[in-house]
Every structure is written in structure tokens, then in C-alpha cells.
Amino acid sequence: MAENRVALVTGASSGIGRGIALRFGSRGMRVGLAARRDRRLKEVASQIEGSGGKALAFPGDVRDSAFAQRAVDTVVDAWGRIDILVNNAGIGHYALVEKLSDESVREQFEVNVFGPFYFTRAVGPHLKKQKSGQIVNIGSMAGLVGFARGTAYVATKWALTVNDVVHAVETIVDQGPNSDIREIVVQVRDRS
């Protein structure tokens, strides 16, 4: 049944996002790919298509809410639906609090918290219309336990986790307890 499913993966040009996108593609899924690096996105799309899947590449910045809306709408226009959103794009700058610039802190919150919010907000009406779908937020164990020199990063991953729980409750209240729309956060172990 995977070949009938449609996914959109942010941060799909490298790391975990690339791996998820390639796995989905190898199972015959149609995969929307969103990330900043156009060349690398095209390489991932080519690999997916080479393994029998279908891919659409969307170069852009998850910090742009209009980009999130365009990516989601384009996937739905092309393939008629969206079954899985993977909010994977993320960034981390590690330093003592007094060494972190305002720009660094802001960038981490914009990518790690606002980006998933924008994509989740954009996909929500489509999932409600379909009465099904999954939102997977790639979090971090750091958001649960923290580590030295990771203050801003840890705060963003904590915010992502809490937002995920609150949005999941909102979905149950809005759609009822038998809704087939699910939202989860996957806490990965950071290499830092």
C-alpha cells in the first residue's frame, strides 16, 4: 500500500530527512522534498525516481510561511492528497548562553519551531478534508534532557515537543477521538 501514499519531507537534502525520503521513495511512495540546497534536493529526487518512486523537489526556506503553503499545495495539486508530513529540517548552534548572538538564537527558533508550525498549519486543512494523515516531527532527546552549550537548541526542541502534544490534543478535540489524523514527535539522539 505504500505506493499509494504521498509524503512531504522537510530537510530532505541531507541527513535524517534524506534517509526518510529515500526510504519512502524505495517503497514506491510519491515524495515531496523541501530544503534549501537545490542541487542536493535534485540528487535525492533523482535517486527516488531511479528506485521506482516519484519525487517533486521544492528548494526553499522553511522559515518562510508562504514557501510551506506552496510546497503543501503543490504536492496536493500534483498527487491529489498528502498522507504524511515529516517536519525534519533543523539547525543547531552550540555555545555558552553569553556567546550566542541574537541572530543565532532567532535562526534556531525560526527553523526548528516556526518551520514545523508553518508546514503543519498548511497541511492541516488537507488532512481534515481527507479525514486521515500523519504529521511526524523530528525532535531530539536534547529537548528532554538538555546538554551544556545547547541552551537555544534545547529550548527549540522542547518547544517542538510541547507544540506537538498540544496540537495532537487540539486535533482530537476538533476531529473527535476516532479521528485518523495522528501527530507524533520522534526524539532522536543528537551527535553533539
C-alpha positions in Angstrom: 0.0 0.0 0.0 3.0 2.3 0.4 2.9 3.1 -3.4 -0.4 4.8 -3.0 0.8 7.1 -0.3 2.1 10.7 -0.6 4.6 12.3 1.7 6.3 15.7 2.2 9.7 15.8 3.9 11.4 19.0 5.0 15.2 19.0 5.4 15.2 16.3 2.7 18.6 17.2 1.1 20.7 15.6 3.8 20.9 13.5 7.0 17.7 12.0 8.5 15.4 13.8 6.1 17.3 12.5 3.1 17.2 9.0 4.6 13.5 9.2 5.2 12.8 10.5 1.7 14.9 7.8 0.1 13.2 5.1 2.2 9.7 6.4 1.2 10.7 6.5 -2.4 12.2 3.0 -2.4 8.8 1.8 -1.3 7.1 3.4 -4.3 5.7 6.4 -2.5 5.4 9.8 -4.1 7.6 12.2 -2.1 7.7 16.0 -1.9 11.2 17.2 -1.0 11.7 20.5 0.7 15.1 22.0 1.7 17.4 24.9 0.9 20.0 23.2 -1.2 18.6 22.8 -4.7 21.4 20.7 -6.2 21.2 18.2 -3.3 17.4 18.1 -3.5 17.6 17.2 -7.2 20.1 14.4 -6.4 17.6 12.9 -3.8 14.7 13.3 -6.3 16.8 11.5 -9.0 17.6 8.6 -6.6 13.9 8.3 -5.6 12.9 8.2 -9.3 15.7 5.7 -10.0 14.3 3.4 -7.4 10.7 3.5 -8.9 9.3 6.3 -6.8 8.1 9.8 -7.8 9.5 13.0 -6.4 8.9 16.7 -6.5 11.7 19.0 -5.3 11.0 22.3 -3.6 14.0 24.4 -2.9 13.3 27.0 -0.3 13.5 28.0 3.3 11.2 26.5 6.0 11.3 29.9 7.8 9.1 31.3 5.0 5.4 30.5 5.7 4.5 31.2 2.0 7.0 28.5 1.0 5.4 26.0 3.3 2.0 26.7 1.9 3.2 26.5 -1.7 5.0 23.2 -1.1 2.0 21.6 0.5 -0.5 22.9 -2.1 1.8 21.8 -5.0 2.0 18.3 -3.6 -1.8 18.1 -3.2 -2.3 19.6 -6.7 0.1 17.1 -8.2 -1.0 14.0 -6.4 -4.4 14.7 -5.0 -3.6 14.2 -1.4 -0.9 14.2 1.3 -0.7 11.3 3.8 2.5 12.1 5.7 4.3 15.3 6.6 7.7 14.9 8.1 9.0 18.1 9.7 12.7 17.3 9.8 14.5 20.5 8.9 16.6 21.6 11.8 19.6 23.6 12.8 21.8 23.9 15.9 24.4 26.4 17.2 26.2 25.4 20.3 27.8 27.8 22.7 27.5 29.2 26.2 24.5 31.5 26.5 26.6 34.7 26.7 28.3 33.7 23.5 25.1 33.1 21.4 24.1 36.0 19.2 20.6 37.2 18.8 20.7 36.1 15.2 21.8 32.6 16.1 19.0 32.1 18.7 16.4 33.6 16.3 17.5 31.4 13.4 17.3 28.2 15.6 13.7 29.1 16.7 12.7 30.1 13.2 13.9 26.8 11.6 13.2 24.3 14.5 9.9 25.7 15.8 8.3 28.1 13.3 9.2 26.0 10.3 7.3 22.9 11.6 4.4 25.2 12.7 4.1 26.7 9.2 4.1 23.3 7.4 1.7 21.8 10.0 -0.7 24.7 9.6 -0.5 24.4 5.8 -1.2 20.6 5.8 -3.9 20.6 8.4 -6.9 21.5 6.2 -5.9 18.8 3.7 -5.7 16.2 6.4 -9.0 17.2 7.8 -10.6 17.1 4.4 -9.2 13.6 3.9 -10.0 12.6 7.5 -6.6 10.9 7.7 -2.9 11.6 7.7 0.2 11.7 9.9 2.4 14.5 11.0 5.9 13.4 12.2 8.1 16.0 13.9 11.7 15.0 14.2 12.7 16.2 17.7 15.7 15.5 19.8 16.5 13.8 23.1 18.1 17.2 23.9 14.6 18.6 24.1 14.0 16.3 27.0 17.3 16.2 28.9 19.4 19.1 27.6 23.2 19.5 27.5 25.9 22.1 28.1 26.3 24.7 25.4 23.0 23.7 23.8 20.6 26.2 25.6 18.9 27.7 22.5 18.8 24.4 20.6 17.4 22.5 23.6 14.8 25.2 24.0 13.7 24.8 20.4 13.4 21.1 20.6 11.5 21.3 23.9 9.1 23.8 22.2 8.6 21.5 19.2 7.8 18.6 21.6 5.3 20.6 23.6 3.7 22.1 20.4 3.3 18.5 19.1 1.4 17.4 22.2 -0.8 20.4 22.2 -1.6 20.1 18.5 -2.4 16.4 18.9 -4.9 17.3 21.7 -6.4 20.1 19.5 -6.9 17.6 16.7 -8.7 15.1 19.0 -11.0 17.9 20.3 -11.6 19.3 16.8 -12.0 16.0 14.9 -13.2 13.7 17.7 -11.5 10.7 19.4 -11.9 8.5 16.3 -10.0 10.8 14.0 -7.5 9.1 11.8 -5.1 12.1 11.9 -2.1 11.4 14.0 0.8 13.6 15.2 3.9 12.3 16.8 7.4 13.6 17.7 10.3 11.3 17.3 13.1 12.1 19.7 16.4 11.3 18.0 19.8 11.2 19.7 22.0 14.1 18.7 25.6 13.6 17.6 26.7 16.7 19.6 
